[in-house]
Amino acid sequence: MSAPTLVTLIGADYSVYSRICRLALHLKGLPHEFEMLDVFAEDGPARARQAGHPFGKIPVLRHGDLTLFETLAITRYIDETFDGPALQPTDPAGRARMNQIISIVDTSAYPVLVWGLHVPKSESREPDPGMLDKGRAVLDVLEALTQGPWLCGTMPTLADAYLAACMDYILESAAGNHVANHCPRIQDWWSRAKALPDVD
Ligand SMILES: N[C@@H](CCC(=O)N[C@@H](CS)C(=O)NCC(=O)O)C(=O)O
C-alpha cells in the first residue's frame, strides 16, 4: 500500500488565515507540511499567485493534484476528507451557529479588530473614528454567542479555529481591555483555546 499523500499548507506564521488552517489541521490530527510564504514581502503576492492563489494572498493548500485557496474551502476540505474528530456540528442549528461565528470573524472581527484596531496600534497610529466602538460591539456579539467550554459547545469546531487565530491580535488591540472587563465567556474560552498550538 502506498503512503497517503501529505497535505502541504503554504502560508505565514503571522497570518490569521494561515493559522486558522493550521489549527484545523491540528484539531483534525492531520500530519502536514508547512511552507512559509511572506505575502507582505516585495515578491510575496507574485509568489502566492505562483503557488496557486489567484489574488496573490495566503493561505494555499495542496493535496496531491488539488490546489485550494480560501480558508473556508480549505478547512471544510480538511474536515470532510480526513479521519479524525468532526470539526463541524452535524445538527443544522449547531452548524448554523458555527457558521455565524465564522462569518462574524471573516466580515467583522478580522477587518475591525485586527486591521482597524490592532494594526494602527502596532504602527503607533490612531484608529479611524468610531472603530473602537465597532470593535467593542463585535466582541459583545461574540460574547453572547459563546456557549462554552468551546464556542459551539462541548467540542472545538472550525469557529474556534477562526476566532483563536486572531485572538492574540484582538487582545493586543485597543479593544483588548473590553474582553477583560466585559467578556467573561470569551475569557474562559480563551483560557482553553490559547493552549492550542499555532494560535500565536
Ligand atoms: N478570503 C481569504 C483571505 C486571505 C487573506 O486575507 N490573507 C491575508 C493574510 S492573513 C493576505 O494574504 N493578505 C495579503 C493581501 O491582502 O495582500 C481566505 O479566507 O483565505
The ligand as an SDF file (V2000), in Angstrom:
LIG
                    3D

 20 19  0  0  0  0  0  0  0  0999 V2000
  -10.6260   35.3130    1.9630 N   0  0  0  0  0  0  0  0  0  0  0  0
   -9.2820   34.8340    2.1530 C   0  0  0  0  0  0  0  0  0  0  0  0
   -8.4760   35.8910    2.9010 C   0  0  0  0  0  0  0  0  0  0  0  0
   -6.9890   35.5870    2.9130 C   0  0  0  0  0  0  0  0  0  0  0  0
   -6.1880   36.7810    3.3970 C   0  0  0  0  0  0  0  0  0  0  0  0
   -6.7020   37.9160    3.5070 O   0  0  0  0  0  0  0  0  0  0  0  0
   -4.9210   36.5120    3.6900 N   0  0  0  0  0  0  0  0  0  0  0  0
   -4.0420   37.5910    4.1000 C   0  0  0  0  0  0  0  0  0  0  0  0
   -3.0600   37.1030    5.1500 C   0  0  0  0  0  0  0  0  0  0  0  0
   -3.8980   36.6460    6.6650 S   0  0  0  0  0  0  0  0  0  0  0  0
   -3.2370   38.0380    2.9070 C   0  0  0  0  0  0  0  0  0  0  0  0
   -2.7990   37.2330    2.1210 O   0  0  0  0  0  0  0  0  0  0  0  0
   -3.0470   39.3540    2.7890 N   0  0  0  0  0  0  0  0  0  0  0  0
   -2.2250   39.9340    1.7690 C   0  0  0  0  0  0  0  0  0  0  0  0
   -3.0210   40.8700    0.9060 C   0  0  0  0  0  0  0  0  0  0  0  0
   -4.2340   41.0420    1.1320 O   0  0  0  0  0  0  0  0  0  0  0  0
   -2.4130   41.4410    0.0140 O   0  0  0  0  0  0  0  0  0  0  0  0
   -9.3130   33.4910    2.9030 C   0  0  0  0  0  0  0  0  0  0  0  0
  -10.3500   33.1850    3.5130 O   0  0  0  0  0  0  0  0  0  0  0  0
   -8.3310   32.7320    2.8300 O   0  0  0  0  0  0  0  0  0  0  0  0
  1  2  1  0
  2  3  1  0
  2 18  1  0
  3  4  1  0
  4  5  1  0
  5  6  2  0
  5  7  1  0
  7  8  1  0
  8  9  1  0
  8 11  1  0
  9 10  1  0
 11 12  2  0
 11 13  1  0
 13 14  1  0
 14 15  1  0
 15 16  2  0
 15 17  1  0
 18 19  2  0
 18 20  1  0
M  END
$$$$
